Amino acid sequence: KWTDSERSTIQSIFSKIDKDVVGPAAISRCLIVYPWTQRYFGSFGNLYNAAAITSNPKVAAHGKVIVEALEKAVQNMDNIKAAYAELSVLHSEKLQVDPGNFKLLADCLTIVIAAQLGNDFTPDVQATFQKFMNVVVSSLEKQYY
Ligand code: HEM
């Protein structure tokens, strides 16, 4: 259940961020600081070091896909689990992503968004964003249990 204030906070975050930067930066950060996450992206080519990751066009494109998926969650805030049902099946059955990794990417997204929003990322905004990402993560995990 979301309060009106939480809804407007989430909408405001997504209206302020530069999506073309946040998605690629967050997935790159995840691949760099948690290098075991690279194992799922064998088809993305060279992920040999941080410079290769941040300049890899497939990584950047995938970052934008992830932000688009988050926007779908924003548009379906009352029903994120249903909105993510297929995505959860894909990650568990086809991609076989270890579900612990969802939280790692969520944290990278939080860090990148915090850096981009600066003073607008207040403790209240952070708490609401965390709540939102927790729902996103648990919706992705749903198929695993
Ligand atoms: C694909 C979203 C976390 C691995 C995708 C797709 C979306 C998505 C929308 C494209 C699905 C399609 O093509 O139909 C998300 C979201 C995440 C998340 C919202 C968490 C916030 C992760 C994590 C990993 C991962 C943590 C692995 C460490 C993959 C892989 C693909 C994929 C390997 C296929 C990429 C390709 O071959 O193009 N994800 N994902 N995802 N995801 Fe995730």
Backbone and ligand atoms as CSV (ligand in chain L), in Angstrom:
chain,resi,resn,atom,element,x,y,z
A,1,LYS,N,N,0.849,-1.218,0.000
A,1,LYS,CA,C,0.000,0.000,0.000
A,1,LYS,C,C,0.879,1.262,0.000
A,2,TRP,N,N,0.532,2.166,-0.871
A,2,TRP,CA,C,1.331,3.380,-1.020
A,2,TRP,C,C,0.516,4.597,-0.614
A,3,THR,N,N,1.149,5.506,0.109
A,3,THR,CA,C,0.493,6.781,0.413
A,3,THR,C,C,0.620,7.702,-0.805
A,4,ASP,N,N,-0.213,8.749,-0.823
A,4,ASP,CA,C,-0.133,9.714,-1.931
A,4,ASP,C,C,1.254,10.333,-1.996
A,5,SER,N,N,1.822,10.587,-0.823
A,5,SER,CA,C,3.144,11.196,-0.784
A,5,SER,C,C,4.209,10.265,-1.360
A,6,GLU,N,N,4.107,8.977,-1.039
A,6,GLU,CA,C,5.065,8.013,-1.611
A,6,GLU,C,C,4.925,7.932,-3.125
A,7,ARG,N,N,3.682,7.927,-3.591
A,7,ARG,CA,C,3.467,7.874,-5.052
A,7,ARG,C,C,4.093,9.078,-5.739
A,8,SER,N,N,3.870,10.265,-5.174
A,8,SER,CA,C,4.407,11.449,-5.859
A,8,SER,C,C,5.927,11.500,-5.739
A,9,THR,N,N,6.470,10.974,-4.631
A,9,THR,CA,C,7.928,10.918,-4.499
A,9,THR,C,C,8.540,10.041,-5.580
A,10,ILE,N,N,7.970,8.860,-5.777
A,10,ILE,CA,C,8.502,7.935,-6.797
A,10,ILE,C,C,8.377,8.563,-8.186
A,11,GLN,N,N,7.214,9.170,-8.463
A,11,GLN,CA,C,7.049,9.794,-9.781
A,11,GLN,C,C,8.041,10.930,-9.985
A,12,SER,N,N,8.256,11.667,-8.909
A,12,SER,CA,C,9.182,12.790,-9.005
A,12,SER,C,C,10.615,12.317,-9.269
A,13,ILE,N,N,11.025,11.238,-8.600
A,13,ILE,CA,C,12.372,10.697,-8.840
A,13,ILE,C,C,12.527,10.355,-10.328
A,14,PHE,N,N,11.546,9.651,-10.866
A,14,PHE,CA,C,11.676,9.199,-12.251
A,14,PHE,C,C,11.536,10.342,-13.253
A,15,SER,N,N,10.921,11.451,-12.827
A,15,SER,CA,C,10.863,12.591,-13.749
A,15,SER,C,C,12.174,13.374,-13.734
A,16,LYS,N,N,12.927,13.242,-12.638
A,16,LYS,CA,C,14.165,14.028,-12.522
A,16,LYS,C,C,15.390,13.332,-13.093
A,17,ILE,N,N,15.416,12.007,-13.022
A,17,ILE,CA,C,16.653,11.328,-13.414
A,17,ILE,C,C,16.843,11.331,-14.931
A,18,ASP,N,N,18.094,11.253,-15.342
A,18,ASP,CA,C,18.416,11.101,-16.760
A,18,ASP,C,C,18.516,9.599,-17.026
A,19,LYS,N,N,17.455,9.069,-17.615
A,19,LYS,CA,C,17.333,7.610,-17.734
A,19,LYS,C,C,18.426,6.998,-18.600
A,20,ASP,N,N,18.848,7.748,-19.595
A,20,ASP,CA,C,19.877,7.207,-20.503
A,20,ASP,C,C,21.225,7.100,-19.801
A,21,VAL,N,N,21.366,7.802,-18.678
A,21,VAL,CA,C,22.627,7.744,-17.922
A,21,VAL,C,C,22.496,6.756,-16.759
A,22,VAL,N,N,21.366,6.820,-16.038
A,22,VAL,CA,C,21.207,6.028,-14.819
A,22,VAL,C,C,21.267,4.520,-15.093
A,23,GLY,N,N,20.566,4.046,-16.097
A,23,GLY,CA,C,20.520,2.604,-16.374
A,23,GLY,C,C,21.900,2.064,-16.713
A,24,PRO,N,N,22.559,2.633,-17.737
A,24,PRO,CA,C,23.902,2.160,-18.074
A,24,PRO,C,C,24.887,2.296,-16.912
A,25,ALA,N,N,24.822,3.384,-16.152
A,25,ALA,CA,C,25.758,3.566,-15.036
A,25,ALA,C,C,25.525,2.513,-13.957
A,26,ALA,N,N,24.254,2.191,-13.690
A,26,ALA,CA,C,23.953,1.240,-12.612
A,26,ALA,C,C,24.355,-0.184,-12.992
A,27,ILE,N,N,24.041,-0.594,-14.211
A,27,ILE,CA,C,24.423,-1.967,-14.600
A,27,ILE,C,C,25.943,-2.081,-14.707
A,28,SER,N,N,26.603,-1.031,-15.189
A,28,SER,CA,C,28.072,-1.061,-15.251
A,28,SER,C,C,28.663,-1.204,-13.858
A,29,ARG,N,N,28.156,-0.396,-12.936
A,29,ARG,CA,C,28.646,-0.440,-11.564
A,29,ARG,C,C,28.476,-1.830,-10.964
A,30,CYS,N,N,27.328,-2.431,-11.230
A,30,CYS,CA,C,27.044,-3.771,-10.714
A,30,CYS,C,C,28.058,-4.782,-11.268
A,31,LEU,N,N,28.320,-4.707,-12.570
A,31,LEU,CA,C,29.261,-5.649,-13.198
A,31,LEU,C,C,30.690,-5.427,-12.703
A,32,ILE,N,N,31.009,-4.195,-12.322
A,32,ILE,CA,C,32.370,-3.886,-11.856
A,32,ILE,C,C,32.556,-4.281,-10.391
A,33,VAL,N,N,31.621,-3.876,-9.527
A,33,VAL,CA,C,31.865,-4.118,-8.096
A,33,VAL,C,C,31.426,-5.516,-7.647
A,34,TYR,N,N,30.565,-6.170,-8.426
A,34,TYR,CA,C,30.184,-7.560,-8.139
A,34,TYR,C,C,30.492,-8.386,-9.381
A,35,PRO,N,N,31.782,-8.641,-9.638
A,35,PRO,CA,C,32.169,-9.216,-10.935
A,35,PRO,C,C,31.526,-10.571,-11.249
A,36,TRP,N,N,31.073,-11.297,-10.232
A,36,TRP,CA,C,30.422,-12.584,-10.532
A,36,TRP,C,C,29.115,-12.393,-11.310
A,37,THR,N,N,28.557,-11.178,-11.286
A,37,THR,CA,C,27.329,-10.955,-12.065
A,37,THR,C,C,27.624,-10.981,-13.574
A,38,GLN,N,N,28.907,-10.883,-13.952
A,38,GLN,CA,C,29.269,-10.915,-15.375
A,38,GLN,C,C,28.925,-12.256,-16.018
A,39,ARG,N,N,28.875,-13.305,-15.201
A,39,ARG,CA,C,28.700,-14.642,-15.781
A,39,ARG,C,C,27.406,-14.787,-16.570
A,40,TYR,N,N,26.403,-13.969,-16.278
A,40,TYR,CA,C,25.125,-14.072,-16.999
A,40,TYR,C,C,25.150,-13.337,-18.337
A,41,PHE,N,N,26.177,-12.534,-18.534
A,41,PHE,CA,C,26.194,-11.666,-19.717
A,41,PHE,C,C,27.285,-12.087,-20.697
A,42,GLY,N,N,27.435,-13.410,-20.867
A,42,GLY,CA,C,28.439,-13.941,-21.775
A,42,GLY,C,C,28.274,-13.451,-23.203
A,43,SER,N,N,27.040,-13.134,-23.570
A,43,SER,CA,C,26.790,-12.716,-24.958
A,43,SER,C,C,27.091,-11.232,-25.178
A,44,PHE,N,N,27.490,-10.543,-24.110
A,44,PHE,CA,C,27.717,-9.101,-24.241
A,44,PHE,C,C,29.135,-8.759,-24.692
A,45,GLY,N,N,29.970,-9.777,-24.868
A,45,GLY,CA,C,31.324,-9.509,-25.356
A,45,GLY,C,C,32.263,-9.087,-24.240
A,46,ASN,N,N,33.138,-8.148,-24.545
A,46,ASN,CA,C,34.247,-7.801,-23.665
A,46,ASN,C,C,33.799,-7.082,-22.381
A,47,LEU,N,N,33.966,-7.778,-21.239
A,47,LEU,CA,C,33.690,-7.170,-19.929
A,47,LEU,C,C,34.963,-7.270,-19.081
A,48,TYR,N,N,36.099,-7.166,-19.758
A,48,TYR,CA,C,37.370,-7.525,-19.154
A,48,TYR,C,C,37.775,-6.615,-18.000
A,49,ASN,N,N,37.480,-5.330,-18.107
A,49,ASN,CA,C,37.795,-4.410,-17.002
A,49,ASN,C,C,36.780,-3.272,-17.000
A,50,ALA,N,N,36.935,-2.362,-16.041
A,50,ALA,CA,C,35.929,-1.306,-15.870
A,50,ALA,C,C,35.772,-0.476,-17.139
A,51,ALA,N,N,36.891,-0.181,-17.810
A,51,ALA,CA,C,36.810,0.640,-19.024
A,51,ALA,C,C,36.038,-0.100,-20.121
A,52,ALA,N,N,36.281,-1.415,-20.217
A,52,ALA,CA,C,35.574,-2.210,-21.227
A,52,ALA,C,C,34.078,-2.260,-20.914
A,53,ILE,N,N,33.748,-2.386,-19.635
A,53,ILE,CA,C,32.338,-2.482,-19.241
A,53,ILE,C,C,31.610,-1.167,-19.531
A,54,THR,N,N,32.210,-0.047,-19.117
A,54,THR,CA,C,31.497,1.225,-19.257
A,54,THR,C,C,31.406,1.675,-20.714
A,55,SER,N,N,32.260,1.128,-21.586
A,55,SER,CA,C,32.174,1.535,-22.995
A,55,SER,C,C,31.500,0.473,-23.863
A,56,ASN,N,N,30.973,-0.586,-23.230
A,56,ASN,CA,C,30.351,-1.678,-23.990
A,56,ASN,C,C,28.919,-1.281,-24.387
A,57,PRO,N,N,28.633,-1.192,-25.696
A,57,PRO,CA,C,27.301,-0.737,-26.119
A,57,PRO,C,C,26.175,-1.675,-25.705
A,58,LYS,N,N,26.474,-2.979,-25.568
A,58,LYS,CA,C,25.413,-3.911,-25.140
A,58,LYS,C,C,25.055,-3.687,-23.669
A,59,VAL,N,N,26.066,-3.363,-22.876
A,59,VAL,CA,C,25.807,-3.046,-21.463
A,59,VAL,C,C,24.935,-1.797,-21.382
A,60,ALA,N,N,25.299,-0.772,-22.147
A,60,ALA,CA,C,24.536,0.490,-22.120
A,60,ALA,C,C,23.093,0.249,-22.553
A,61,ALA,N,N,22.915,-0.515,-23.638
A,61,ALA,CA,C,21.556,-0.780,-24.121
A,61,ALA,C,C,20.758,-1.529,-23.067
A,62,HIS,N,N,21.419,-2.470,-22.392
A,62,HIS,CA,C,20.709,-3.239,-21.377
A,62,HIS,C,C,20.338,-2.361,-20.176
A,63,GLY,N,N,21.186,-1.397,-19.871
A,63,GLY,CA,C,20.861,-0.459,-18.796
A,63,GLY,C,C,19.565,0.293,-19.071
A,64,LYS,N,N,19.391,0.682,-20.318
A,64,LYS,CA,C,18.148,1.388,-20.672
A,64,LYS,C,C,16.943,0.459,-20.568
A,65,VAL,N,N,17.127,-0.808,-20.931
A,65,VAL,CA,C,16.036,-1.789,-20.814
A,65,VAL,C,C,15.614,-1.933,-19.347
A,66,ILE,N,N,16.607,-1.925,-18.453
A,66,ILE,CA,C,16.295,-2.069,-17.026
A,66,ILE,C,C,15.497,-0.867,-16.520
A,67,VAL,N,N,15.904,0.337,-16.927
A,67,VAL,CA,C,15.153,1.527,-16.483
A,67,VAL,C,C,13.731,1.508,-17.052
A,68,GLU,N,N,13.588,1.028,-18.273
A,68,GLU,CA,C,12.230,0.913,-18.835
A,68,GLU,C,C,11.382,-0.047,-18.001
A,69,ALA,N,N,12.013,-1.135,-17.517
A,69,ALA,CA,C,11.277,-2.079,-16.670
A,69,ALA,C,C,10.880,-1.408,-15.351
A,70,LEU,N,N,11.760,-0.554,-14.826
A,70,LEU,CA,C,11.410,0.157,-13.585
A,70,LEU,C,C,10.249,1.115,-13.830
A,71,GLU,N,N,10.242,1.738,-15.002
A,71,GLU,CA,C,9.140,2.653,-15.312
A,71,GLU,C,C,7.818,1.900,-15.414
A,72,LYS,N,N,7.894,0.677,-15.880
A,72,LYS,CA,C,6.684,-0.150,-15.903
A,72,LYS,C,C,6.175,-0.376,-14.474
A,73,ALA,N,N,7.114,-0.571,-13.550
A,73,ALA,CA,C,6.721,-0.737,-12.146
A,73,ALA,C,C,6.088,0.542,-11.602
A,74,VAL,N,N,6.645,1.702,-12.001
A,74,VAL,CA,C,6.077,2.984,-11.543
A,74,VAL,C,C,4.648,3.119,-12.057
A,75,GLN,N,N,4.433,2.686,-13.304
A,75,GLN,CA,C,3.093,2.803,-13.888
A,75,GLN,C,C,2.116,1.772,-13.326
A,76,ASN,N,N,2.651,0.759,-12.651
A,76,ASN,CA,C,1.785,-0.292,-12.081
A,76,ASN,C,C,2.068,-0.460,-10.589
A,77,MET,N,N,2.142,0.672,-9.888
A,77,MET,CA,C,2.608,0.610,-8.497
A,77,MET,C,C,1.751,-0.266,-7.601
A,78,ASP,N,N,0.467,-0.414,-7.936
A,78,ASP,CA,C,-0.399,-1.225,-7.088
A,78,ASP,C,C,-0.361,-2.701,-7.461
A,79,ASN,N,N,0.379,-2.998,-8.511
A,79,ASN,CA,C,0.367,-4.378,-8.988
A,79,ASN,C,C,1.703,-4.764,-9.605
A,80,ILE,N,N,2.786,-4.458,-8.888
A,80,ILE,CA,C,4.110,-4.691,-9.455
A,80,ILE,C,C,4.353,-6.196,-9.650
A,81,LYS,N,N,3.854,-7.001,-8.724
A,81,LYS,CA,C,4.083,-8.453,-8.855
A,81,LYS,C,C,3.485,-8.982,-10.150
A,82,ALA,N,N,2.270,-8.543,-10.468
A,82,ALA,CA,C,1.636,-9.004,-11.710
A,82,ALA,C,C,2.380,-8.439,-12.918
A,83,ALA,N,N,2.767,-7.176,-12.829
A,83,ALA,CA,C,3.458,-6.547,-13.959
A,83,ALA,C,C,4.789,-7.245,-14.245
A,84,TYR,N,N,5.394,-7.818,-13.208
A,84,TYR,CA,C,6.711,-8.446,-13.349
A,84,TYR,C,C,6.641,-9.972,-13.440
A,85,ALA,N,N,5.452,-10.523,-13.565
A,85,ALA,CA,C,5.337,-11.992,-13.528
A,85,ALA,C,C,6.198,-12.653,-14.605
A,86,GLU,N,N,6.087,-12.167,-15.842
A,86,GLU,CA,C,6.858,-12.780,-16.933
A,86,GLU,C,C,8.357,-12.571,-16.745
A,87,LEU,N,N,8.707,-11.373,-16.273
A,87,LEU,CA,C,10.116,-11.046,-16.072
A,87,LEU,C,C,10.732,-11.949,-15.003
A,88,SER,N,N,9.935,-12.277,-13.986
A,88,SER,CA,C,10.414,-13.150,-12.927
A,88,SER,C,C,10.630,-14.568,-13.464
A,89,VAL,N,N,9.716,-15.049,-14.294
A,89,VAL,CA,C,9.871,-16.382,-14.904
A,89,VAL,C,C,11.129,-16.402,-15.773
A,90,LEU,N,N,11.323,-15.335,-16.557
A,90,LEU,CA,C,12.492,-15.274,-17.438
A,90,LEU,C,C,13.794,-15.365,-16.644
A,91,HIS,N,N,13.887,-14.563,-15.559
A,91,HIS,CA,C,15.126,-14.539,-14.775
A,91,HIS,C,C,15.362,-15.844,-14.030
A,92,SER,N,N,14.296,-16.501,-13.599
A,92,SER,CA,C,14.503,-17.739,-12.852
A,92,SER,C,C,14.697,-18.921,-13.790
A,93,GLU,N,N,13.764,-19.121,-14.725
A,93,GLU,CA,C,13.802,-20.362,-15.503
A,93,GLU,C,C,14.761,-20.305,-16.679
A,94,LYS,N,N,14.761,-19.204,-17.414
A,94,LYS,CA,C,15.605,-19.159,-18.605
A,94,LYS,C,C,17.014,-18.669,-18.258
A,95,LEU,N,N,17.096,-17.516,-17.601
A,95,LEU,CA,C,18.419,-16.928,-17.338
A,95,LEU,C,C,19.084,-17.549,-16.115
A,96,GLN,N,N,18.285,-18.115,-15.210
A,96,GLN,CA,C,18.771,-18.736,-13.980
A,96,GLN,C,C,19.693,-17.820,-13.193
A,97,VAL,N,N,19.235,-16.585,-13.052
A,97,VAL,CA,C,19.965,-15.603,-12.252
A,97,VAL,C,C,19.768,-15.926,-10.770
A,98,ASP,N,N,20.853,-15.985,-10.030
A,98,ASP,CA,C,20.744,-16.161,-8.581
A,98,ASP,C,C,19.986,-14.950,-8.017
A,99,PRO,N,N,18.870,-15.191,-7.300
A,99,PRO,CA,C,18.019,-14.069,-6.892
A,99,PRO,C,C,18.700,-13.072,-5.945
A,100,GLY,N,N,19.772,-13.481,-5.282
A,100,GLY,CA,C,20.508,-12.539,-4.432
A,100,GLY,C,C,21.061,-11.361,-5.223
A,101,ASN,N,N,21.248,-11.572,-6.522
A,101,ASN,CA,C,21.813,-10.507,-7.352
A,101,ASN,C,C,20.841,-9.347,-7.589
A,102,PHE,N,N,19.545,-9.589,-7.438
A,102,PHE,CA,C,18.585,-8.497,-7.678
A,102,PHE,C,C,18.828,-7.341,-6.721
A,103,LYS,N,N,19.100,-7.701,-5.460
A,103,LYS,CA,C,19.320,-6.652,-4.469
A,103,LYS,C,C,20.597,-5.858,-4.776
A,104,LEU,N,N,21.597,-6.562,-5.301
A,104,LEU,CA,C,22.858,-5.885,-5.632
A,104,LEU,C,C,22.633,-4.841,-6.725
A,105,LEU,N,N,21.874,-5.213,-7.748
A,105,LEU,CA,C,21.598,-4.242,-8.807
A,105,LEU,C,C,20.721,-3.108,-8.277
A,106,ALA,N,N,19.771,-3.460,-7.409
A,106,ALA,CA,C,18.909,-2.426,-6.822
A,106,ALA,C,C,19.749,-1.422,-6.042
A,107,ASP,N,N,20.746,-1.900,-5.317
A,107,ASP,CA,C,21.605,-0.988,-4.553
A,107,ASP,C,C,22.436,-0.113,-5.490
A,108,CYS,N,N,22.920,-0.687,-6.584
A,108,CYS,CA,C,23.675,0.120,-7.550
A,108,CYS,C,C,22.781,1.202,-8.148
A,109,LEU,N,N,21.532,0.849,-8.456
A,109,LEU,CA,C,20.593,1.848,-8.972
A,109,LEU,C,C,20.383,2.960,-7.952
A,110,THR,N,N,20.253,2.581,-6.681
A,110,THR,CA,C,20.035,3.573,-5.624
A,110,THR,C,C,21.218,4.536,-5.531
A,111,ILE,N,N,22.421,3.987,-5.584
A,111,ILE,CA,C,23.620,4.822,-5.470
A,111,ILE,C,C,23.722,5.805,-6.642
A,112,VAL,N,N,23.466,5.306,-7.838
A,112,VAL,CA,C,23.577,6.158,-9.025
A,112,VAL,C,C,22.500,7.257,-8.999
A,113,ILE,N,N,21.296,6.890,-8.590
A,113,ILE,CA,C,20.213,7.880,-8.521
A,113,ILE,C,C,20.495,8.898,-7.427
A,114,ALA,N,N,21.011,8.436,-6.294
A,114,ALA,CA,C,21.360,9.364,-5.208
A,114,ALA,C,C,22.391,10.382,-5.688
A,115,ALA,N,N,23.389,9.892,-6.414
A,115,ALA,CA,C,24.439,10.787,-6.910
A,115,ALA,C,C,23.851,11.786,-7.898
A,116,GLN,N,N,22.896,11.325,-8.697
A,116,GLN,CA,C,22.345,12.230,-9.703
A,116,GLN,C,C,21.398,13.260,-9.081
A,117,LEU,N,N,20.631,12.868,-8.075
A,117,LEU,CA,C,19.667,13.806,-7.478
A,117,LEU,C,C,20.311,14.750,-6.466
A,118,GLY,N,N,21.452,14.401,-5.928
A,118,GLY,CA,C,22.124,15.293,-4.987
A,118,GLY,C,C,21.243,15.624,-3.797
A,119,ASN,N,N,21.080,16.914,-3.506
A,119,ASN,CA,C,20.323,17.331,-2.326
A,119,ASN,C,C,18.858,16.932,-2.374
A,120,ASP,N,N,18.328,16.649,-3.557
A,120,ASP,CA,C,16.931,16.221,-3.651
A,120,ASP,C,C,16.739,14.799,-3.118
A,121,PHE,N,N,17.838,14.066,-2.978
A,121,PHE,CA,C,17.734,12.701,-2.449
A,121,PHE,C,C,17.820,12.766,-0.929
A,122,THR,N,N,16.746,13.242,-0.326
A,122,THR,CA,C,16.692,13.408,1.127
A,122,THR,C,C,16.498,12.044,1.795
A,123,PRO,N,N,16.652,11.971,3.118
A,123,PRO,CA,C,16.394,10.699,3.801
A,123,PRO,C,C,14.982,10.162,3.538
A,124,ASP,N,N,13.987,11.042,3.478
A,124,ASP,CA,C,12.617,10.582,3.194
A,124,ASP,C,C,12.501,10.004,1.790
A,125,VAL,N,N,13.126,10.694,0.841
A,125,VAL,CA,C,13.101,10.212,-0.543
A,125,VAL,C,C,13.804,8.865,-0.626
A,126,GLN,N,N,14.924,8.773,0.072
A,126,GLN,CA,C,15.687,7.517,0.076
A,126,GLN,C,C,14.840,6.372,0.638
A,127,ALA,N,N,14.139,6.633,1.739
A,127,ALA,CA,C,13.327,5.581,2.369
A,127,ALA,C,C,12.225,5.116,1.419
A,128,THR,N,N,11.610,6.063,0.727
A,128,THR,CA,C,10.536,5.697,-0.197
A,128,THR,C,C,11.084,4.942,-1.398
A,129,PHE,N,N,12.232,5.390,-1.892
A,129,PHE,CA,C,12.826,4.693,-3.037
A,129,PHE,C,C,13.220,3.274,-2.651
A,130,GLN,N,N,13.764,3.139,-1.430
A,130,GLN,CA,C,14.144,1.810,-0.933
A,130,GLN,C,C,12.929,0.883,-0.873
A,131,LYS,N,N,11.829,1.432,-0.400
A,131,LYS,CA,C,10.597,0.631,-0.307
A,131,LYS,C,C,10.170,0.179,-1.710
A,132,PHE,N,N,10.233,1.115,-2.650
A,132,PHE,CA,C,9.876,0.796,-4.032
A,132,PHE,C,C,10.783,-0.307,-4.589
A,133,MET,N,N,12.097,-0.148,-4.388
A,133,MET,CA,C,13.021,-1.157,-4.923
A,133,MET,C,C,12.843,-2.508,-4.236
A,134,ASN,N,N,12.468,-2.480,-2.940
A,134,ASN,CA,C,12.209,-3.754,-2.257
A,134,ASN,C,C,11.039,-4.496,-2.895
A,135,VAL,N,N,10.026,-3.752,-3.319
A,135,VAL,CA,C,8.884,-4.398,-3.979
A,135,VAL,C,C,9.311,-4.927,-5.349
A,136,VAL,N,N,10.120,-4.135,-6.070
A,136,VAL,CA,C,10.629,-4.584,-7.374
A,136,VAL,C,C,11.415,-5.893,-7.203
A,137,VAL,N,N,12.321,-5.905,-6.229
A,137,VAL,CA,C,13.168,-7.082,-6.021
A,137,VAL,C,C,12.315,-8.289,-5.618
A,138,SER,N,N,11.383,-8.098,-4.696
A,138,SER,CA,C,10.603,-9.269,-4.259
A,138,SER,C,C,9.667,-9.736,-5.369
A,139,SER,N,N,9.272,-8.830,-6.261
A,139,SER,CA,C,8.450,-9.260,-7.400
A,139,SER,C,C,9.271,-10.100,-8.373
A,140,LEU,N,N,10.526,-9.711,-8.566
A,140,LEU,CA,C,11.398,-10.510,-9.441
A,140,LEU,C,C,11.696,-11.872,-8.821
A,141,GLU,N,N,11.725,-11.926,-7.493
A,141,GLU,CA,C,12.039,-13.182,-6.799
A,141,GLU,C,C,10.848,-14.123,-6.731
A,142,LYS,N,N,9.677,-13.595,-7.040
A,142,LYS,CA,C,8.445,-14.337,-6.775
A,142,LYS,C,C,8.454,-15.749,-7.378
A,143,GLN,N,N,8.938,-15.882,-8.607
A,143,GLN,CA,C,8.929,-17.185,-9.283
A,143,GLN,C,C,9.864,-18.204,-8.648
A,144,TYR,N,N,10.770,-17.733,-7.804
A,144,TYR,CA,C,11.788,-18.629,-7.260
A,144,TYR,C,C,11.262,-19.475,-6.114
A,145,TYR,N,N,10.141,-19.044,-5.517
A,145,TYR,CA,C,9.706,-19.734,-4.302
A,145,TYR,C,C,8.420,-20.524,-4.506
L,1,HEM,C1,C,17.148,-9.392,-19.178
L,1,HEM,C2,C,15.053,-6.371,-15.995
L,1,HEM,C3,C,18.205,-7.793,-12.596
L,1,HEM,C4,C,20.394,-10.670,-15.823
L,1,HEM,C5,C,16.306,-8.446,-18.604
L,1,HEM,C6,C,15.236,-7.751,-19.291
L,1,HEM,C7,C,14.666,-6.905,-18.406
L,1,HEM,C8,C,15.352,-7.069,-17.146
L,1,HEM,C9,C,13.491,-5.945,-18.663
L,1,HEM,C10,C,14.855,-7.956,-20.763
L,1,HEM,C11,C,13.798,-9.031,-20.800
L,1,HEM,C12,C,13.365,-9.405,-22.192
L,1,HEM,O1,O,14.193,-9.351,-23.104
L,1,HEM,O2,O,12.191,-9.754,-22.338
L,1,HEM,C13,C,15.721,-6.505,-14.789
L,1,HEM,C14,C,15.428,-5.745,-13.591
L,1,HEM,C15,C,16.312,-6.143,-12.639
L,1,HEM,C16,C,17.162,-7.161,-13.246
L,1,HEM,C17,C,14.315,-4.703,-13.462
L,1,HEM,C18,C,16.483,-5.674,-11.191
L,1,HEM,C19,C,16.242,-4.467,-10.752
L,1,HEM,C20,C,19.098,-8.660,-13.193
L,1,HEM,C21,C,20.279,-9.187,-12.547
L,1,HEM,C22,C,20.889,-10.004,-13.461
L,1,HEM,C23,C,20.093,-9.976,-14.666
L,1,HEM,C24,C,20.700,-8.859,-11.136
L,1,HEM,C25,C,22.154,-10.815,-13.331
L,1,HEM,C26,C,23.093,-10.590,-12.441
L,1,HEM,C27,C,19.726,-10.534,-17.012
L,1,HEM,C28,C,20.160,-11.150,-18.258
L,1,HEM,C29,C,19.223,-10.769,-19.227
L,1,HEM,C30,C,18.225,-9.935,-18.556
L,1,HEM,C31,C,21.384,-12.019,-18.458
L,1,HEM,C32,C,19.243,-11.147,-20.734
L,1,HEM,C33,C,20.106,-10.090,-21.399
L,1,HEM,C34,C,20.242,-10.253,-22.876
L,1,HEM,O3,O,20.728,-11.310,-23.317
L,1,HEM,O4,O,19.890,-9.321,-23.607
L,1,HEM,N1,N,16.348,-8.015,-17.308
L,1,HEM,N2,N,16.775,-7.350,-14.538
L,1,HEM,N3,N,19.007,-9.171,-14.462
L,1,HEM,N4,N,18.559,-9.823,-17.229
L,1,HEM,FE1,FE,17.625,-8.675,-15.874
